[in-house]
Amino acid sequence: MAPYNRYLYVGFILLGVYFLVTQKNTADSLSFFGIALAFDPFDPKQPWGQRPVWQRLVLILHLFLVFGLLMTVFF
């Protein structure tokens, strides 16, 4: 299931970048970046504490990006 999730994750990230860069639409970009978090690009069966640090860092930075976009949309 991980490769399937990985393609969906990358696809939603690319859509988010597209809407952010070309359309200047932060609300749609926020939606796509947020949905991408639902598709774990790494092994979803691996518990959070057993993941390598770089994988946790990627997901945490992605979450901060979503929160940052959320702040720009509402404030």
All heavy atoms as a GROMACS GRO file, in nm:
protein
  624
    1MET      N    1   0.082  -0.120   0.000
    1MET     CA    2   0.000   0.000   0.000
    1MET      C    3   0.086   0.126   0.000
    1MET      O    4   0.040   0.231  -0.039
    1MET     CB    5  -0.090  -0.003   0.123
    1MET     CG    6  -0.192   0.107   0.123
    1MET     SD    7  -0.317   0.089  -0.001
    1MET     CE    8  -0.460   0.074   0.095
    2ALA      N    9   0.211   0.119   0.042
    2ALA     CA   10   0.296   0.237   0.051
    2ALA      C   11   0.320   0.303  -0.085
    2ALA      O   12   0.315   0.425  -0.093
    2ALA     CB   13   0.428   0.203   0.119
    3PRO      N   14   0.348   0.228  -0.194
    3PRO     CA   15   0.367   0.298  -0.322
    3PRO      C   16   0.242   0.371  -0.368
    3PRO      O   17   0.250   0.481  -0.423
    3PRO     CB   18   0.402   0.185  -0.420
    3PRO     CG   19   0.454   0.076  -0.336
    3PRO     CD   20   0.381   0.086  -0.206
    4TYR      N   21   0.125   0.315  -0.344
    4TYR     CA   22   0.000   0.379  -0.379
    4TYR      C   23  -0.016   0.510  -0.300
    4TYR      O   24  -0.051   0.613  -0.356
    4TYR     CB   25  -0.114   0.281  -0.349
    4TYR     CG   26  -0.252   0.334  -0.374
    4TYR    CD1   27  -0.298   0.359  -0.502
    4TYR    CD2   28  -0.339   0.358  -0.267
    4TYR    CE1   29  -0.426   0.407  -0.524
    4TYR    CE2   30  -0.466   0.406  -0.288
    4TYR     CZ   31  -0.509   0.430  -0.417
    4TYR     OH   32  -0.634   0.478  -0.440
    5ASN      N   33   0.012   0.503  -0.172
    5ASN     CA   34   0.007   0.623  -0.088
    5ASN      C   35   0.109   0.727  -0.133
    5ASN      O   36   0.083   0.847  -0.130
    5ASN     CB   37   0.031   0.588   0.058
    5ASN     CG   38  -0.090   0.526   0.122
    5ASN    OD1   39  -0.198   0.525   0.066
    5ASN    ND2   40  -0.071   0.473   0.242
    6ARG      N   41   0.225   0.680  -0.172
    6ARG     CA   42   0.331   0.772  -0.212
    6ARG      C   43   0.291   0.852  -0.337
    6ARG      O   44   0.314   0.972  -0.344
    6ARG     CB   45   0.459   0.693  -0.239
    6ARG     CG   46   0.581   0.777  -0.250
    6ARG     CD   47   0.708   0.695  -0.250
    6ARG     NE   48   0.720   0.628  -0.121
    6ARG     CZ   49   0.762   0.503  -0.104
    6ARG    NH1   50   0.796   0.431  -0.209
    6ARG    NH2   51   0.770   0.450   0.015
    7TYR      N   52   0.228   0.786  -0.433
    7TYR     CA   53   0.184   0.856  -0.554
    7TYR      C   54   0.075   0.958  -0.522
    7TYR      O   55   0.075   1.069  -0.576
    7TYR     CB   56   0.134   0.757  -0.659
    7TYR     CG   57   0.242   0.669  -0.716
    7TYR    CD1   58   0.227   0.531  -0.721
    7TYR    CD2   59   0.360   0.724  -0.765
    7TYR    CE1   60   0.326   0.451  -0.774
    7TYR    CE2   61   0.460   0.644  -0.817
    7TYR     CZ   62   0.442   0.507  -0.821
    7TYR     OH   63   0.541   0.428  -0.872
    8LEU      N   64  -0.018   0.920  -0.437
    8LEU     CA   65  -0.123   1.015  -0.398
    8LEU      C   66  -0.065   1.133  -0.320
    8LEU      O   67  -0.106   1.247  -0.340
    8LEU     CB   68  -0.230   0.944  -0.315
    8LEU     CG   69  -0.323   0.853  -0.393
    8LEU    CD1   70  -0.410   0.773  -0.299
    8LEU    CD2   71  -0.407   0.934  -0.489
    9TYR      N   72   0.029   1.105  -0.231
    9TYR     CA   73   0.094   1.211  -0.153
    9TYR      C   74   0.163   1.311  -0.246
    9TYR      O   75   0.142   1.432  -0.237
    9TYR     CB   76   0.194   1.149  -0.056
    9TYR     CG   77   0.267   1.248   0.030
    9TYR    CD1   78   0.208   1.300   0.144
    9TYR    CD2   79   0.397   1.288   0.000
    9TYR    CE1   80   0.275   1.390   0.225
    9TYR    CE2   81   0.464   1.378   0.079
    9TYR     CZ   82   0.404   1.428   0.192
    9TYR     OH   83   0.471   1.518   0.271
   10VAL      N   84   0.242   1.261  -0.338
   10VAL     CA   85   0.315   1.348  -0.431
   10VAL      C   86   0.217   1.422  -0.522
   10VAL      O   87   0.235   1.541  -0.551
   10VAL     CB   88   0.418   1.267  -0.512
   10VAL    CG1   89   0.477   1.349  -0.625
   10VAL    CG2   90   0.528   1.215  -0.422
   11GLY      N   91   0.112   1.355  -0.566
   11GLY     CA   92   0.013   1.420  -0.651
   11GLY      C   93  -0.056   1.536  -0.583
   11GLY      O   94  -0.071   1.644  -0.641
   12PHE      N   95  -0.096   1.517  -0.459
   12PHE     CA   96  -0.161   1.626  -0.386
   12PHE      C   97  -0.062   1.739  -0.354
   12PHE      O   98  -0.100   1.856  -0.355
   12PHE     CB   99  -0.227   1.575  -0.258
   12PHE     CG  100  -0.362   1.514  -0.283
   12PHE    CD1  101  -0.382   1.378  -0.269
   12PHE    CD2  102  -0.469   1.592  -0.321
   12PHE    CE1  103  -0.505   1.320  -0.291
   12PHE    CE2  104  -0.594   1.536  -0.344
   12PHE     CZ  105  -0.612   1.400  -0.330
   13ILE      N  106   0.062   1.705  -0.329
   13ILE     CA  107   0.164   1.809  -0.307
   13ILE      C  108   0.182   1.892  -0.434
   13ILE      O  109   0.187   2.015  -0.429
   13ILE     CB  110   0.299   1.745  -0.265
   13ILE    CG1  111   0.288   1.683  -0.128
   13ILE    CG2  112   0.411   1.848  -0.268
   13ILE    CD1  113   0.270   1.781  -0.016
   14LEU      N  114   0.190   1.824  -0.548
   14LEU     CA  115   0.208   1.896  -0.674
   14LEU      C  116   0.087   1.985  -0.706
   14LEU      O  117   0.103   2.098  -0.754
   14LEU     CB  118   0.234   1.798  -0.788
   14LEU     CG  119   0.368   1.726  -0.785
   14LEU    CD1  120   0.377   1.623  -0.897
   14LEU    CD2  121   0.482   1.825  -0.791
   15LEU      N  122  -0.033   1.936  -0.678
   15LEU     CA  123  -0.152   2.019  -0.697
   15LEU      C  124  -0.151   2.140  -0.604
   15LEU      O  125  -0.187   2.251  -0.644
   15LEU     CB  126  -0.279   1.936  -0.675
   15LEU     CG  127  -0.322   1.848  -0.790
   15LEU    CD1  128  -0.434   1.755  -0.746
   15LEU    CD2  129  -0.364   1.931  -0.909
   16GLY      N  130  -0.107   2.120  -0.481
   16GLY     CA  131  -0.097   2.231  -0.387
   16GLY      C  132   0.003   2.335  -0.432
   16GLY      O  133  -0.023   2.456  -0.424
   17VAL      N  134   0.116   2.290  -0.482
   17VAL     CA  135   0.217   2.383  -0.534
   17VAL      C  136   0.164   2.457  -0.657
   17VAL      O  137   0.184   2.577  -0.672
   17VAL     CB  138   0.349   2.308  -0.565
   17VAL    CG1  139   0.444   2.395  -0.643
   17VAL    CG2  140   0.412   2.258  -0.437
   18TYR      N  141   0.094   2.385  -0.743
   18TYR     CA  142   0.037   2.447  -0.862
   18TYR      C  143  -0.058   2.560  -0.825
   18TYR      O  144  -0.049   2.670  -0.879
   18TYR     CB  145  -0.034   2.342  -0.948
   18TYR     CG  146  -0.115   2.401  -1.060
   18TYR    CD1  147  -0.053   2.450  -1.174
   18TYR    CD2  148  -0.254   2.410  -1.051
   18TYR    CE1  149  -0.127   2.506  -1.277
   18TYR    CE2  150  -0.328   2.466  -1.153
   18TYR     CZ  151  -0.264   2.514  -1.266
   18TYR     OH  152  -0.338   2.570  -1.367
   19PHE      N  153  -0.151   2.532  -0.734
   19PHE     CA  154  -0.249   2.635  -0.696
   19PHE      C  155  -0.184   2.749  -0.620
   19PHE      O  156  -0.229   2.863  -0.629
   19PHE     CB  157  -0.362   2.574  -0.614
   19PHE     CG  158  -0.467   2.510  -0.699
   19PHE    CD1  159  -0.471   2.373  -0.717
   19PHE    CD2  160  -0.563   2.588  -0.762
   19PHE    CE1  161  -0.567   2.314  -0.796
   19PHE    CE2  162  -0.661   2.530  -0.842
   19PHE     CZ  163  -0.662   2.393  -0.860
   20LEU      N  164  -0.078   2.720  -0.548
   20LEU     CA  165  -0.011   2.825  -0.473
   20LEU      C  166   0.071   2.916  -0.564
   20LEU      O  167   0.069   3.038  -0.550
   20LEU     CB  168   0.078   2.764  -0.364
   20LEU     CG  169   0.139   2.860  -0.263
   20LEU    CD1  170   0.030   2.928  -0.183
   20LEU    CD2  171   0.232   2.784  -0.171
   21VAL      N  172   0.140   2.858  -0.660
   21VAL     CA  173   0.231   2.934  -0.744
   21VAL      C  174   0.160   2.999  -0.862
   21VAL      O  175   0.175   3.120  -0.886
   21VAL     CB  176   0.347   2.843  -0.794
   21VAL    CG1  177   0.433   2.915  -0.895
   21VAL    CG2  178   0.430   2.796  -0.676
   22THR      N  179   0.081   2.924  -0.935
   22THR     CA  180   0.023   2.979  -1.057
   22THR      C  181  -0.109   3.051  -1.034
   22THR      O  182  -0.135   3.154  -1.095
   22THR     CB  183   0.002   2.869  -1.163
   22THR    OG1  184  -0.089   2.772  -1.112
   22THR    CG2  185   0.133   2.804  -1.200
   23GLN      N  186  -0.193   2.997  -0.948
   23GLN     CA  187  -0.325   3.055  -0.928
   23GLN      C  188  -0.329   3.154  -0.812
   23GLN      O  189  -0.427   3.226  -0.797
   23GLN     CB  190  -0.428   2.944  -0.902
   23GLN     CG  191  -0.435   2.838  -1.010
   23GLN     CD  192  -0.488   2.893  -1.140
   23GLN    OE1  193  -0.581   2.972  -1.139
   23GLN    NE2  194  -0.429   2.852  -1.251
   24LYS      N  195  -0.227   3.154  -0.728
   24LYS     CA  196  -0.221   3.239  -0.608
   24LYS      C  197  -0.343   3.215  -0.518
   24LYS      O  198  -0.395   3.306  -0.456
   24LYS     CB  199  -0.211   3.387  -0.644
   24LYS     CG  200  -0.099   3.423  -0.736
   24LYS     CD  201   0.034   3.412  -0.668
   24LYS     CE  202   0.141   3.474  -0.755
   24LYS     NZ  203   0.243   3.385  -0.791
   25ASN      N  204  -0.390   3.092  -0.514
   25ASN     CA  205  -0.508   3.056  -0.438
   25ASN      C  206  -0.464   2.976  -0.315
   25ASN      O  207  -0.445   2.855  -0.323
   25ASN     CB  208  -0.604   2.975  -0.525
   25ASN     CG  209  -0.740   2.961  -0.463
   25ASN    OD1  210  -0.756   2.978  -0.343
   25ASN    ND2  211  -0.838   2.928  -0.544
   26THR      N  212  -0.449   3.044  -0.202
   26THR     CA  213  -0.398   2.976  -0.083
   26THR      C  214  -0.501   2.882  -0.022
   26THR      O  215  -0.463   2.783   0.040
   26THR     CB  216  -0.351   3.077   0.022
   26THR    OG1  217  -0.457   3.168   0.051
   26THR    CG2  218  -0.230   3.153  -0.024
   27ALA      N  219  -0.630   2.910  -0.038
   27ALA     CA  220  -0.732   2.822   0.020
   27ALA      C  221  -0.731   2.685  -0.048
   27ALA      O  222  -0.735   2.581   0.019
   27ALA     CB  223  -0.869   2.886   0.009
   28ASP      N  224  -0.726   2.682  -0.180
   28ASP     CA  225  -0.720   2.553  -0.251
   28ASP      C  226  -0.588   2.483  -0.224
   28ASP      O  227  -0.583   2.361  -0.208
   28ASP     CB  228  -0.739   2.573  -0.401
   28ASP     CG  229  -0.882   2.606  -0.439
   28ASP    OD1  230  -0.972   2.580  -0.356
   28ASP    OD2  231  -0.904   2.657  -0.550
   29SER      N  232  -0.480   2.561  -0.220
   29SER     CA  233  -0.350   2.503  -0.191
   29SER      C  234  -0.348   2.440  -0.052
   29SER      O  235  -0.296   2.330  -0.032
   29SER     CB  236  -0.243   2.611  -0.203
   29SER     OG  237  -0.117   2.558  -0.174
   30LEU      N  238  -0.408   2.509   0.044
   30LEU     CA  239  -0.418   2.456   0.180
   30LEU      C  240  -0.493   2.324   0.180
   30LEU      O  241  -0.452   2.228   0.247
   30LEU     CB  242  -0.488   2.557   0.271
   30LEU     CG  243  -0.534   2.509   0.407
   30LEU    CD1  244  -0.415   2.476   0.494
   30LEU    CD2  245  -0.621   2.614   0.473
   31SER      N  246  -0.600   2.316   0.104
   31SER     CA  247  -0.678   2.193   0.097
   31SER      C  248  -0.596   2.077   0.043
   31SER      O  249  -0.596   1.967   0.101
   31SER     CB  250  -0.800   2.212   0.008
   31SER     OG  251  -0.884   2.310   0.059
   32PHE      N  252  -0.524   2.101  -0.065
   32PHE     CA  253  -0.446   1.993  -0.124
   32PHE      C  254  -0.330   1.951  -0.035
   32PHE      O  255  -0.300   1.831  -0.022
   32PHE     CB  256  -0.395   2.033  -0.263
   32PHE     CG  257  -0.503   2.031  -0.367
   32PHE    CD1  258  -0.540   2.147  -0.432
   32PHE    CD2  259  -0.567   1.914  -0.400
   32PHE    CE1  260  -0.639   2.147  -0.527
   32PHE    CE2  261  -0.667   1.911  -0.496
   32PHE     CZ  262  -0.703   2.028  -0.559
   33PHE      N  263  -0.261   2.047   0.028
   33PHE     CA  264  -0.153   2.012   0.120
   33PHE      C  265  -0.206   1.936   0.241
   33PHE      O  266  -0.142   1.844   0.289
   33PHE     CB  267  -0.077   2.136   0.166
   33PHE     CG  268   0.022   2.188   0.066
   33PHE    CD1  269   0.017   2.320   0.025
   33PHE    CD2  270   0.120   2.108   0.013
   33PHE    CE1  271   0.108   2.370  -0.066
   33PHE    CE2  272   0.211   2.156  -0.079
   33PHE     CZ  273   0.204   2.287  -0.119
   34GLY      N  274  -0.324   1.975   0.290
   34GLY     CA  275  -0.382   1.905   0.404
   34GLY      C  276  -0.425   1.764   0.370
   34GLY      O  277  -0.406   1.670   0.449
   35ILE      N  278  -0.485   1.745   0.253
   35ILE     CA  279  -0.527   1.612   0.211
   35ILE      C  280  -0.404   1.522   0.189
   35ILE      O  281  -0.409   1.402   0.217
   35ILE     CB  282  -0.613   1.619   0.083
   35ILE    CG1  283  -0.746   1.687   0.115
   35ILE    CG2  284  -0.637   1.482   0.024
   35ILE    CD1  285  -0.830   1.721  -0.007
   36ALA      N  286  -0.295   1.580   0.144
   36ALA     CA  287  -0.174   1.501   0.121
   36ALA      C  288  -0.125   1.435   0.250
   36ALA      O  289  -0.069   1.325   0.247
   36ALA     CB  290  -0.064   1.588   0.062
   37LEU      N  291  -0.147   1.501   0.364
   37LEU     CA  292  -0.104   1.442   0.491
   37LEU      C  293  -0.179   1.313   0.524
   37LEU      O  294  -0.130   1.232   0.602
   37LEU     CB  295  -0.123   1.543   0.604
   37LEU     CG  296  -0.014   1.646   0.619
   37LEU    CD1  297  -0.053   1.750   0.722
   37LEU    CD2  298   0.117   1.581   0.657
   38ALA      N  299  -0.296   1.295   0.467
   38ALA     CA  300  -0.372   1.172   0.493
   38ALA      C  301  -0.306   1.050   0.428
   38ALA      O  302  -0.330   0.937   0.471
   38ALA     CB  303  -0.514   1.187   0.442
   39PHE      N  304  -0.225   1.072   0.328
   39PHE     CA  305  -0.158   0.963   0.258
   39PHE      C  306  -0.011   0.960   0.300
   39PHE      O  307   0.072   1.033   0.246
   39PHE     CB  308  -0.170   0.981   0.106
   39PHE     CG  309  -0.313   0.986   0.060
   39PHE    CD1  310  -0.371   1.106   0.026
   39PHE    CD2  311  -0.388   0.870   0.053
   39PHE    CE1  312  -0.502   1.112  -0.015
   39PHE    CE2  313  -0.520   0.874   0.012
   39PHE     CZ  314  -0.577   0.995  -0.022
   40ASP      N  315   0.019   0.878   0.396
   40ASP     CA  316   0.154   0.868   0.449
   40ASP      C  317   0.247   0.814   0.340
   40ASP      O  318   0.228   0.701   0.293
   40ASP     CB  319   0.152   0.774   0.569
   40ASP     CG  320   0.282   0.774   0.647
   40ASP    OD1  321   0.377   0.842   0.605
   40ASP    OD2  322   0.288   0.705   0.749
   41PRO      N  323   0.347   0.892   0.296
   41PRO     CA  324   0.433   0.846   0.188
   41PRO      C  325   0.533   0.739   0.231
   41PRO      O  326   0.595   0.674   0.149
   41PRO     CB  327   0.507   0.972   0.144
   41PRO     CG  328   0.512   1.054   0.267
   41PRO     CD  329   0.384   1.026   0.340
   42PHE      N  330   0.547   0.719   0.360
   42PHE     CA  331   0.640   0.620   0.412
   42PHE      C  332   0.560   0.496   0.453
   42PHE      O  333   0.443   0.485   0.421
   42PHE     CB  334   0.717   0.679   0.530
   42PHE     CG  335   0.780   0.812   0.497
   42PHE    CD1  336   0.736   0.929   0.557
   42PHE    CD2  337   0.881   0.822   0.403
   42PHE    CE1  338   0.791   1.051   0.526
   42PHE    CE2  339   0.937   0.944   0.370
   42PHE     CZ  340   0.892   1.059   0.432
   43ASP      N  341   0.621   0.404   0.521
   43ASP     CA  342   0.553   0.280   0.561
   43ASP      C  343   0.449   0.312   0.668
   43ASP      O  344   0.483   0.344   0.781
   43ASP     CB  345   0.655   0.181   0.615
   43ASP     CG  346   0.594   0.046   0.646
   43ASP    OD1  347   0.479   0.022   0.606
   43ASP    OD2  348   0.663  -0.036   0.708
   44PRO      N  349   0.319   0.304   0.634
   44PRO     CA  350   0.216   0.339   0.732
   44PRO      C  351   0.203   0.239   0.847
   44PRO      O  352   0.145   0.271   0.950
   44PRO     CB  353   0.087   0.345   0.650
   44PRO     CG  354   0.115   0.273   0.526
   44PRO     CD  355   0.263   0.272   0.505
   45LYS      N  356   0.258   0.120   0.832
   45LYS     CA  357   0.251   0.019   0.938
   45LYS      C  358   0.357   0.041   1.045
   45LYS      O  359   0.348  -0.016   1.152
   45LYS     CB  360   0.264  -0.120   0.878
   45LYS     CG  361   0.148  -0.156   0.788
   45LYS     CD  362   0.168  -0.291   0.727
   45LYS     CE  363   0.054  -0.317   0.630
   45LYS     NZ  364   0.094  -0.393   0.516
   46GLN      N  365   0.456   0.123   1.014
   46GLN     CA  366   0.564   0.148   1.109
   46GLN      C  367   0.519   0.250   1.213
   46GLN      O  368   0.472   0.358   1.178
   46GLN     CB  369   0.686   0.200   1.034
   46GLN     CG  370   0.810   0.211   1.118
   46GLN     CD  371   0.929   0.255   1.036
   46GLN    OE1  372   0.914   0.314   0.929
   46GLN    NE2  373   1.047   0.227   1.084
   47PRO      N  374   0.530   0.218   1.341
   47PRO     CA  375   0.489   0.314   1.444
   47PRO      C  376   0.572   0.441   1.440
   47PRO      O  377   0.686   0.443   1.395
   47PRO     CB  378   0.514   0.239   1.576
   47PRO     CG  379   0.524   0.095   1.538
   47PRO     CD  380   0.574   0.092   1.397
   48TRP      N  381   0.512   0.549   1.489
   48TRP     CA  382   0.576   0.682   1.484
   48TRP      C  383   0.711   0.681   1.555
   48TRP      O  384   0.808   0.736   1.505
   48TRP     CB  385   0.483   0.786   1.546
   48TRP     CG  386   0.540   0.922   1.546
   48TRP    CD1  387   0.597   0.986   1.653
   48TRP    CD2  388   0.548   1.013   1.437
   48TRP    NE1  389   0.638   1.111   1.617
   48TRP    CE2  390   0.610   1.130   1.484
   48TRP    CE3  391   0.510   1.007   1.304
   48TRP    CZ2  392   0.633   1.240   1.402
   48TRP    CZ3  393   0.534   1.116   1.223
   48TRP    CH2  394   0.595   1.230   1.272
   49GLY      N  395   0.721   0.618   1.668
   49GLY     CA  396   0.845   0.618   1.745
   49GLY      C  397   0.957   0.539   1.682
   49GLY      O  398   1.074   0.559   1.716
   50GLN      N  399   0.925   0.448   1.591
   50GLN     CA  400   1.027   0.366   1.527
   50GLN      C  401   1.070   0.419   1.391
   50GLN      O  402   1.157   0.361   1.326
   50GLN     CB  403   0.976   0.223   1.511
   50GLN     CG  404   0.953   0.153   1.642
   50GLN     CD  405   0.896   0.014   1.623
   50GLN    OE1  406   0.871  -0.030   1.512
   50GLN    NE2  407   0.874  -0.057   1.733
   51ARG      N  408   1.010   0.528   1.348
   51ARG     CA  409   1.049   0.586   1.219
   51ARG      C  410   1.182   0.659   1.231
   51ARG      O  411   1.215   0.711   1.337
   51ARG     CB  412   0.943   0.686   1.172
   51ARG     CG  413   0.815   0.619   1.132
   51ARG     CD  414   0.714   0.722   1.092
   51ARG     NE  415   0.588   0.656   1.065
   51ARG     CZ  416   0.518   0.675   0.956
   51ARG    NH1  417   0.557   0.761   0.867
   51ARG    NH2  418   0.405   0.610   0.938
   52PRO      N  419   1.257   0.666   1.120
   52PRO     CA  420   1.379   0.747   1.124
   52PRO      C  421   1.345   0.895   1.147
   52PRO      O  422   1.236   0.941   1.116
   52PRO     CB  423   1.439   0.727   0.984
   52PRO     CG  424   1.376   0.603   0.931
   52PRO     CD  425   1.242   0.593   0.995
   53VAL      N  426   1.440   0.966   1.200
   53VAL     CA  427   1.419   1.107   1.235
   53VAL      C  428   1.384   1.188   1.112
   53VAL      O  429   1.298   1.277   1.117
   53VAL     CB  430   1.544   1.163   1.306
   53VAL    CG1  431   1.530   1.311   1.332
   53VAL    CG2  432   1.569   1.089   1.436
   54TRP      N  433   1.446   1.160   0.999
   54TRP     CA  434   1.421   1.241   0.880
   54TRP      C  435   1.277   1.225   0.830
   54TRP      O  436   1.218   1.320   0.779
   54TRP     CB  437   1.522   1.209   0.768
   54TRP     CG  438   1.506   1.075   0.706
   54TRP    CD1  439   1.563   0.958   0.746
   54TRP    CD2  440   1.427   1.043   0.592
   54TRP    NE1  441   1.523   0.855   0.663
   54TRP    CE2  442   1.441   0.905   0.567
   54TRP    CE3  443   1.347   1.117   0.506
   54TRP    CZ2  444   1.377   0.840   0.463
   54TRP    CZ3  445   1.283   1.052   0.401
   54TRP    CH2  446   1.299   0.916   0.381
   55GLN      N  447   1.218   1.106   0.846
   55GLN     CA  448   1.079   1.086   0.806
   55GLN      C  449   0.985   1.165   0.896
   55GLN      O  450   0.890   1.230   0.850
   55GLN     CB  451   1.041   0.938   0.810
   55GLN     CG  452   1.103   0.857   0.701
   55GLN     CD  453   1.061   0.712   0.706
   55GLN    OE1  454   0.980   0.671   0.791
   55GLN    NE2  455   1.116   0.632   0.616
   56ARG      N  456   1.012   1.162   1.026
   56ARG     CA  457   0.930   1.240   1.119
   56ARG      C  458   0.945   1.388   1.092
   56ARG      O  459   0.847   1.463   1.098
   56ARG     CB  460   0.967   1.206   1.263
   56ARG     CG  461   0.923   1.067   1.304
   56ARG     CD  462   0.948   1.043   1.448
   56ARG     NE  463   1.088   1.002   1.463
   56ARG     CZ  464   1.146   0.977   1.578
   56ARG    NH1  465   1.081   0.990   1.690
   56ARG    NH2  466   1.271   0.939   1.581
   57LEU      N  467   1.065   1.432   1.062
   57LEU     CA  468   1.090   1.572   1.033
   57LEU      C  469   1.016   1.619   0.908
   57LEU      O  470   0.958   1.727   0.906
   57LEU     CB  471   1.241   1.597   1.018
   57LEU     CG  472   1.285   1.740   1.004
   57LEU    CD1  473   1.250   1.820   1.129
   57LEU    CD2  474   1.434   1.747   0.978
   58VAL      N  475   1.015   1.536   0.804
   58VAL     CA  476   0.943   1.570   0.681
   58VAL      C  477   0.794   1.589   0.710
   58VAL      O  478   0.732   1.687   0.666
   58VAL     CB  479   0.965   1.462   0.572
   58VAL    CG1  480   0.864   1.476   0.460
   58VAL    CG2  481   1.106   1.469   0.518
   59LEU      N  482   0.735   1.497   0.784
   59LEU     CA  483   0.592   1.507   0.814
   59LEU      C  484   0.559   1.623   0.907
   59LEU      O  485   0.457   1.691   0.889
   59LEU     CB  486   0.542   1.374   0.872
   59LEU     CG  487   0.544   1.256   0.775
   59LEU    CD1  488   0.510   1.126   0.847
   59LEU    CD2  489   0.451   1.280   0.659
   60ILE      N  490   0.646   1.652   1.002
   60ILE     CA  491   0.623   1.765   1.092
   60ILE      C  492   0.637   1.897   1.017
   60ILE      O  493   0.555   1.989   1.036
   60ILE     CB  494   0.720   1.758   1.213
   60ILE    CG1  495   0.678   1.643   1.304
   60ILE    CG2  496   0.721   1.889   1.290
   60ILE    CD1  497   0.776   1.612   1.414
   61LEU      N  498   0.736   1.908   0.929
   61LEU     CA  499   0.750   2.030   0.848
   61LEU      C  500   0.631   2.049   0.755
   61LEU      O  501   0.585   2.161   0.734
   61LEU     CB  502   0.881   2.027   0.770
   61LEU     CG  503   1.008   2.044   0.852
   61LEU    CD1  504   1.130   2.025   0.764
   61LEU    CD2  505   1.011   2.178   0.920
   62HIS      N  506   0.581   1.940   0.702
   62HIS     CA  507   0.462   1.947   0.617
   62HIS      C  508   0.342   1.997   0.698
   62HIS      O  509   0.263   2.080   0.651
   62HIS     CB  510   0.434   1.810   0.559
   62HIS     CG  511   0.322   1.807   0.461
   62HIS    ND1  512   0.310   1.711   0.366
   62HIS    CD2  513   0.215   1.888   0.442
   62HIS    CE1  514   0.202   1.733   0.294
   62HIS    NE2  515   0.141   1.840   0.340
   63LEU      N  516   0.329   1.950   0.820
   63LEU     CA  517   0.220   1.994   0.908
   63LEU      C  518   0.234   2.143   0.940
   63LEU      O  519   0.135   2.217   0.941
   63LEU     CB  520   0.218   1.911   1.035
   63LEU     CG  521   0.104   1.935   1.132
   63LEU    CD1  522  -0.029   1.900   1.066
   63LEU    CD2  523   0.123   1.852   1.257
   64PHE      N  524   0.355   2.190   0.964
   64PHE     CA  525   0.378   2.332   0.988
   64PHE      C  526   0.343   2.416   0.865
   64PHE      O  527   0.290   2.527   0.878
   64PHE     CB  528   0.522   2.360   1.031
   64PHE     CG  529   0.550   2.327   1.174
   64PHE    CD1  530   0.673   2.276   1.211
   64PHE    CD2  531   0.455   2.346   1.273
   64PHE    CE1  532   0.701   2.246   1.342
   64PHE    CE2  533   0.482   2.316   1.405
   64PHE     CZ  534   0.605   2.266   1.440
   65LEU      N  535   0.371   2.364   0.747
   65LEU     CA  536   0.333   2.433   0.624
   65LEU      C  537   0.182   2.447   0.615
   65LEU      O  538   0.130   2.554   0.581
   65LEU     CB  539   0.386   2.357   0.501
   65LEU     CG  540   0.339   2.407   0.365
   65LEU    CD1  541   0.401   2.542   0.335
   65LEU    CD2  542   0.371   2.306   0.258
   66VAL      N  543   0.110   2.342   0.649
   66VAL     CA  544  -0.036   2.347   0.646
   66VAL      C  545  -0.087   2.448   0.748
   66VAL      O  546  -0.176   2.529   0.718
   66VAL     CB  547  -0.096   2.206   0.671
   66VAL    CG1  548  -0.246   2.214   0.695
   66VAL    CG2  549  -0.065   2.114   0.554
   67PHE      N  550  -0.032   2.448   0.869
   67PHE     CA  551  -0.073   2.546   0.969
   67PHE      C  552  -0.040   2.688   0.926
   67PHE      O  553  -0.116   2.781   0.950
   67PHE     CB  554  -0.010   2.516   1.105
   67PHE     CG  555  -0.075   2.403   1.179
   67PHE    CD1  556   0.000   2.315   1.252
   67PHE    CD2  557  -0.212   2.384   1.174
   67PHE    CE1  558  -0.059   2.211   1.322
   67PHE    CE2  559  -0.273   2.280   1.243
   67PHE     CZ  560  -0.196   2.192   1.316
   68GLY      N  561   0.075   2.707   0.861
   68GLY     CA  562   0.112   2.840   0.810
   68GLY      C  563   0.014   2.889   0.705
   68GLY      O  564  -0.026   3.006   0.705
   69LEU      N  565  -0.022   2.802   0.613
   69LEU     CA  566  -0.121   2.839   0.512
   69LEU      C  567  -0.257   2.866   0.575
   69LEU      O  568  -0.330   2.955   0.531
   69LEU     CB  569  -0.133   2.730   0.406
   69LEU     CG  570  -0.018   2.720   0.306
   69LEU    CD1  571  -0.035   2.597   0.217
   69LEU    CD2  572  -0.010   2.844   0.221
   70LEU      N  573  -0.290   2.790   0.678
   70LEU     CA  574  -0.416   2.812   0.748
   70LEU      C  575  -0.420   2.951   0.812
   70LEU      O  576  -0.522   3.020   0.807
   70LEU     CB  577  -0.436   2.704   0.853
   70LEU     CG  578  -0.568   2.701   0.927
   70LEU    CD1  579  -0.681   2.669   0.831
   70LEU    CD2  580  -0.563   2.600   1.039
   71MET      N  581  -0.308   2.993   0.866
   71MET     CA  582  -0.302   3.127   0.926
   71MET      C  583  -0.314   3.237   0.820
   71MET      O  584  -0.374   3.341   0.847
   71MET     CB  585  -0.170   3.145   1.004
   71MET     CG  586  -0.159   3.058   1.126
   71MET     SD  587  -0.290   3.093   1.242
   71MET     CE  588  -0.346   2.930   1.281
   72THR      N  589  -0.260   3.214   0.701
   72THR     CA  590  -0.270   3.316   0.596
   72THR      C  591  -0.411   3.324   0.540
   72THR      O  592  -0.453   3.431   0.496
   72THR     CB  593  -0.172   3.290   0.481
   72THR    OG1  594  -0.202   3.165   0.420
   72THR    CG2  595  -0.027   3.292   0.530
   73VAL      N  596  -0.484   3.214   0.543
   73VAL     CA  597  -0.620   3.215   0.491
   73VAL      C  598  -0.714   3.285   0.589
   73VAL      O  599  -0.798   3.364   0.548
   73VAL     CB  600  -0.669   3.071   0.463
   73VAL    CG1  601  -0.818   3.067   0.435
   73VAL    CG2  602  -0.592   3.012   0.346
   74PHE      N  603  -0.698   3.259   0.717
   74PHE     CA  604  -0.793   3.312   0.814
   74PHE      C  605  -0.751   3.444   0.878
   74PHE      O  606  -0.835   3.512   0.938
   74PHE     CB  607  -0.821   3.208   0.924
   74PHE     CG  608  -0.906   3.096   0.874
   74PHE    CD1  609  -0.854   2.968   0.863
   74PHE    CD2  610  -1.037   3.118   0.835
   74PHE    CE1  611  -0.932   2.864   0.817
   74PHE    CE2  612  -1.115   3.014   0.788
   74PHE     CZ  613  -1.062   2.887   0.780
   75PHE      N  614  -0.624   3.482   0.868
   75PHE     CA  615  -0.581   3.606   0.932
   75PHE      C  616  -0.515   3.699   0.835
   75PHE      O  617  -0.453   3.688   0.749
   75PHE     CB  618  -0.488   3.580   1.049
   75PHE     CG  619  -0.554   3.501   1.159
   75PHE    CD1  620  -0.518   3.370   1.184
   75PHE    CD2  621  -0.655   3.557   1.234
   75PHE    CE1  622  -0.578   3.298   1.285
   75PHE    CE2  623  -0.715   3.486   1.336
   75PHE     CZ  624  -0.677   3.357   1.361
   0.00000   0.00000   0.00000
